[in-house]
Amino acid sequence: MGILLNDDTRVIVQGITGKTGSIQTKWMLEYGTNIVGGVTPGKGGQTVEGLPVFNYVDEAVKETGANASVFFVPAPSVLNAFFETIDAGIKFNIIVPEHVPVHDVMKMRDYAKAKSVLALGPTTPGILVPGKGKMGIMPASLFAPGRVGIISRSGTLSYEFAGILSEINIGQSTVIGMGADPVVLCNLPEILEMFENDPDTDGVIIVGEVGGEQEEKAADFIAANMKKPVAAYIAGKFSPQGKKMGHAGAIVRGSAGTYEGKSKALKDAGVTVIDSPVHIKEWAEQHKLR
């Protein structure tokens, strides 16, 4: 059983009646996710994939017992929807949309922390527990059940690593997209701690990228707290300083957030830093991970 998403998770989909929300709901259901309803203001009483649609989150929680939510709402509406969701008692939230204003995310992060709520994103592909369920947009065909955890700042690279592992019969316990924005709702050390404490995870892969300081914070946590083997891949090795890359968080400013700085910090913490995703096979075999 993976972390965060398990047999007791009851999911509602925010924006379930929209084009993205409805098709992703279909695919999440097909993968076995326990979705119990959805929320779209003004669309209450409708159904999507046989699921009831509610106007308000508290109404959905009362009727379905939902305890988790995945967001497919327009970026400008995320802040208010997030506050409403937390106030309704939902404790685990996946924020998929891109372009959520940074100042909104800062308010969301502070509110979530004050209410002891866990949230991933924004700009996240979500979470997937192979063979159990998923919340978000990860393509389920690339994953296989196993005992290696993956944490990624990049959605597509998380799929690539899972696919490489699956091809060599090394399954994954849980795959988590933490979000690619400069400010995210859950930091890398927080997720590493969950994997360190998870009895169904034997090793962890960090898929990082240049910019920000998430990997440096992770290195400090790993050095002080982790006993499980950790590998890391840092995308953007040849990125020019001061230039924004594909992700809003992937900006190298001066000496901060560089590939060299992140790699050194992780290596000093005992992490195996690989130069290419294909090299993850050697790390997994070295630690006898399956």
Helices and strands as residue ranges (DSSP letters): E 11-14, H 19-30, E 35-39, E 47-48, E 51-54, H 57-64, E 68-71, G 75-77, H 78-87, E 92-95, H 102-114, E 118-120, E 126-129, E 133-136, G 140-142, E 145-152, H 155-167, E 172-177, H 188-196, E 203-209, H 214-225, E 230-235, H 259-268, E 272-274, G 277-279, H 280-286
